[in-house]
């Protein structure tokens, strides 16, 4: 595995950094806006952003007095290509999986399975 790929996976290992990337899927964000939903200091968020930037997952740009963060999806593409090489990361047909579970969990002689809970 290349050093850059190791850096990407190390950055993705932290749930806070993954949450930040999810937030940046929507749009570019100011550092203060990125920090807002987390119960940690701005300095701690800045350290997470530095790790993401070092991995190439985000870029930071100063606009006036505000630092903006932008998602850089090309770094994720390299990781995705590497994982797809294993063939076990094919997309899952969730509808077919649900039908399978309904059949497996149904009672004997065609009894109807209890209703499945709503998934948000």
N, C-alpha and C positions, 0 to 999 in steps of 0.2 A: 504494500500500500504506500502511495507516495506521501511525502511529508505534508503536502497541502490537504490531501484527503484525511490524514490523521488529524490535522488541525480542525477541519470541518466537523468530523465526528466528535472530537473533544468539545467543541463549542455546542454541538447539538445535545450533548449528554446532560446538560443542565436544564431543568424544567422552566426556570425563569427566562433563560435565553430562548427556549422554544416558544414561550408565550409572547415574548417580544417580537419574534419573527412573525407569529400569527397576527399580531397587531399591525405590523408593517405591511402585511398583505393588502390591507385596505388602502393605505396611502402613506406618503411621507409624513413623519411626525417630528415635532420638536422634542428634544431630550426631556424637558419638563413634562410633556404630555405622555411620553413613554413611561416615565416614573410614576405618574399619578395613580394607577391602579394597584401598585405594589406597596407593601408595608415595609419599605426599606429606604435607606437614605439615598439622596441623589448621587452621592459618591459611589455607593454600591451599584446603582444602576449604571453609572458611567463605566465602572469596571466591567460589567457584563457587556456593555456596548463596545468596549475596547476589544474584548475577546471575539465578539461577532465581527468586528471590523478587521481584526487580524486574520480571521478565517476567510475573509472576503465575502461574508454573508450579507453585510450591510456596508454602506458608505456613509460618511458624515460630511456635512457641508455647513460652513458658517455663513449665514445670511444675516447681515447686520450684527445684532448682538445675540442671535439665537442660533444654536446648532441643530441642524435637521438631520434625521436619519432616514435612509432609503434602503429598501430591500434590494439585494443584488442576487437574482435567482440563478445566475450561471454557476456559482459555487455549489448550489444544491444539485444542479444538473449532473455534475461530475460524480457526486455521491450516488445519485439515482442510477446512473449508468453502471457504476460499480456493483450496486446491489442487484440490479436486474441480471447481471451475469450469473447469479446463482439460480435463477429460474424459479425460486420459491416465493418471489415477491410479485407474482402476477395479480392483477386486480381480482377481487372476490366479487362474485355475483351474489349480492346480499339477498335479493328476492329468492333465488334458488336455495340459498342457505336457510332462509326463513321457512320455505316450503318443506325442506328436509326436516327441520326441527319440529314442525307441526306434525309431520307423519310419525316421527320417532317418539314424540311426547304424547301422542293421542293414546287414549285408553284402549283396552282390548275391544275387538269386534266393532271398530269404527266409532267408538265413543269420541265425542268432540273434546279436544284439549281445552283446558281453561284458557280464557282470553289472555293474550300476552300483554304485558304492561306497555304503555306508550313510551317510546324512546324520544327524548327531545332532539 
